[in-house]
Amino acid sequence: MNARTETFELNVLGGQIPEVCNSIFHTILFLRSTGKYKYKEETSYSIGPVGAKDEDCDFLDLTYTRADSDQLDLFLKGEIEKFNRALRYNESLRSGEITLTFYQKKQKRWPFSQECIPWEMWTLSLKVIHLPNEHERNAYRTNLGMAVGEKVMYITEIMSRDQYVPKNPNYSELDNVFDSSFPTVQPYLFKIEHTMQSPSSNVSTTMRKFLKDTLML
Amino acid sequence: MAVRLSEQSKKDLDRYTRNFVMKSLQVIVQSRMGEKFKYSTKENSTLEWFSLPIPDLQELTAVARKTLGQGPVLNEPVNVEISLKTKENNAYMFLEVWSISLDTDHCDPDVKISSTVYGRMTLALKSILCVSRVAPCYRLAQRQKKDDFQIHYQYNLGPPHLALLGEDIQTKKIAAVSTPVGTIRISLSYTTNLQMPQKPKKIDLKDDHFSTPRLGQFSEPKPCNRKFRNPTSVEDLRFLDSLEKQDTFNAMFSTSPPEGISPPLPQITEMISTLKESSLCDDKQKTAEESDPFHPYFRSAVFLQGEGKAVQVERPEDRPFASLMDGLPMPGAESSDGSPSDYLEQGAQSKEKGEEGVEKTKEEGEKGEASGSDSEGEEPDSHSPSSSDFVMLPPLEFPFADTDPTTNLGQFYREMQSAPPLTMCEHQTVQLTDYLASLKGEIDKFSATQGDYEKILKSICTDEEEQSD
């Protein structure tokens, strides 16, 4: 099965990295979460509510909505902070990618372990820029807020298309589809990973790919 | 091509669609109030439509029900027009139009209504929630003030009037919900040109002047923010009340999710009816009192004596233009069918009872607020009857707080981040000219006294030579 992939490319100032990542990934997770399932039988269940909360950004002209779950927020912020530190405090790095992947687990026959099959990937490709004065930085704050807002609208449009999402599971299959570790919200199973790119590695990667493609011909 | 549904499926779909539209209208207008929301989950709560704990504001519900009517929803597109009105310029500047429509050309015939359609509606409602915050109008709504500008809303039916937005428009598809009878599409159109019209239009020339008015267009746009809103009209409340009475039993179910999530019915029925009695009656009583300028309390306020003692004149038959006010409920009219006139009557009686009645009303108001109904109670209780005086207090506003302390903190932080301008540079031009004028004078003075300085220098030099010799 091929996973759907969406990539957003944005130029950001150093201080804007966490808020850009949070606003986009929180929106995706809010849309890809349900309330907690309460099973009465193996196949019969009720769904609890998902709270919502508005978050104002300090370094962007933007307010976004996230699921009202502090635990989920904490987890996401932790993952994004790793990416932020790697990108911001390393002078040689100019850009990096952070990916939110939704997957489901499939049981395999003994002795093979479980298989994780991704079904949707959202990649945020950020390039860190520097602006010379405060006036430009303020203007960019507004512009980037609008750009992220456009991405949020695009996300909602994409999500409303009739595409594959895992079926609602039976009780025994719940943890193969949803992450039930959060107390008030139940997102589909997801993971967050990041990769870094320095300007030199970018060229070398491109060259390597070019040579590989040439040899394959 | 729409498919034939069973009676039960059709009923369910109609119910879900109606509630989806009602919730969408709530979410859109609530987002333009200029307030920061937190829809919290309650422990073990499953009684939320579309799994989202969005409270229904009673006034918005009343206006929405009045607009939608009682027939099937989405026979025509449902629109929410958001506009801006300034104090100086009396014209409305339309900012955005939200449209919810049913496209019958694209159906999903094999879909399950109770699970899949319901799930899709949940996702669409979340999408509306997300997009309403990132749309440009949200920022404007957060900055609205009573004396500066206000954001207004209006519901209507029919094709969206995008021409209201001017020429610079952007339209975004927010969500689509495929059902067996068609696809529900939600779109947002907004203006990118925020220029107020220079002069309000004096005469409206319409090509459809003699045709029937647009459905659902009953009144002018209303302020989104509760602080700027007039009390709900008696007509709205009467309409809501009649609907409530007809649909009481259905309404109890309409606040509960679909099958599989049904709680013990008697408890719910009891709870809802209690809340209804407390919140609805109280709200109606208060708002009806406020909206009727000839109500005894207002008449008492008009004839307020210097000592703060109210002179109560209860002669409703003597009120001016009484024959023109026949449509409105008479405060003294006797009826016992629970109509708004009953509430007015209760209000008058509680006035007579004095403090006891006041306390009861306040308690009921608190109950109503807790039930998630229209929170008019946030304002000072200026409309509650009191035996001593009837001074109308302005709504409580924080003198130095703009909207939200966290926003202020962020703004403060940003201001601190930017370097402050140097005060010595503020009057630089004036100082420089003065300085240049004084410099010229000083040079002239020095050149005039140059001979004296040279004499002094010579005398010093000669003294040193003599001493050395």
Chai-1 contact restraints between the chains, C-beta under 6 A:
chainA,res_idxA,chainB,res_idxB,connection_type,confidence,min_distance_angstrom,max_distance_angstrom,comment,restraint_id
A,T27,B,C130,contact,1.0,0.0,6.0,A-B,restraint_1
A,L31,B,K126,contact,1.0,0.0,6.0,A-B,restraint_2
A,G35,B,S51,contact,1.0,0.0,6.0,A-B,restraint_3
A,S46,B,T46,contact,1.0,0.0,6.0,A-B,restraint_4
A,S46,B,G260,contact,1.0,0.0,6.0,A-B,restraint_5
A,S46,B,I261,contact,1.0,0.0,6.0,A-B,restraint_6
A,I47,B,S51,contact,1.0,0.0,6.0,A-B,restraint_7
A,G48,B,T46,contact,1.0,0.0,6.0,A-B,restraint_8
A,P49,B,T41,contact,1.0,0.0,6.0,A-B,restraint_9
A,P49,B,S45,contact,1.0,0.0,6.0,A-B,restraint_10
A,P49,B,E48,contact,1.0,0.0,6.0,A-B,restraint_11
A,P49,B,S51,contact,1.0,0.0,6.0,A-B,restraint_12
A,P49,B,P53,contact,1.0,0.0,6.0,A-B,restraint_13
A,V50,B,S51,contact,1.0,0.0,6.0,A-B,restraint_14
A,G51,B,Y39,contact,1.0,0.0,6.0,A-B,restraint_15
A,G51,B,S40,contact,1.0,0.0,6.0,A-B,restraint_16
A,G51,B,T41,contact,1.0,0.0,6.0,A-B,restraint_17
A,A52,B,Y39,contact,1.0,0.0,6.0,A-B,restraint_18
A,A52,B,L129,contact,1.0,0.0,6.0,A-B,restraint_19
A,K53,B,K38,contact,1.0,0.0,6.0,A-B,restraint_20
A,D54,B,K36,contact,1.0,0.0,6.0,A-B,restraint_21
A,D54,B,F37,contact,1.0,0.0,6.0,A-B,restraint_22
A,D56,B,T407,contact,1.0,0.0,6.0,A-B,restraint_23
A,D58,B,G410,contact,1.0,0.0,6.0,A-B,restraint_24
A,T63,B,R133,contact,1.0,0.0,6.0,A-B,restraint_25
A,T65,B,L129,contact,1.0,0.0,6.0,A-B,restraint_26
A,T65,B,C130,contact,1.0,0.0,6.0,A-B,restraint_27
A,T65,B,R133,contact,1.0,0.0,6.0,A-B,restraint_28
A,D68,B,S40,contact,1.0,0.0,6.0,A-B,restraint_29
A,E134,B,S418,contact,1.0,0.0,6.0,A-B,restraint_30
A,G149,B,V134,contact,1.0,0.0,6.0,A-B,restraint_31
A,V152,B,C130,contact,1.0,0.0,6.0,A-B,restraint_32
A,V152,B,V134,contact,1.0,0.0,6.0,A-B,restraint_33
A,M153,B,V131,contact,1.0,0.0,6.0,A-B,restraint_34
A,M153,B,K172,contact,1.0,0.0,6.0,A-B,restraint_35
A,T156,B,S127,contact,1.0,0.0,6.0,A-B,restraint_36
A,T156,B,C130,contact,1.0,0.0,6.0,A-B,restraint_37
A,T156,B,V131,contact,1.0,0.0,6.0,A-B,restraint_38
A,T156,B,I174,contact,1.0,0.0,6.0,A-B,restraint_39
A,E157,B,K173,contact,1.0,0.0,6.0,A-B,restraint_40
A,S160,B,A175,contact,1.0,0.0,6.0,A-B,restraint_41
A,S160,B,A176,contact,1.0,0.0,6.0,A-B,restraint_42
A,T184,B,T41,contact,1.0,0.0,6.0,A-B,restraint_43
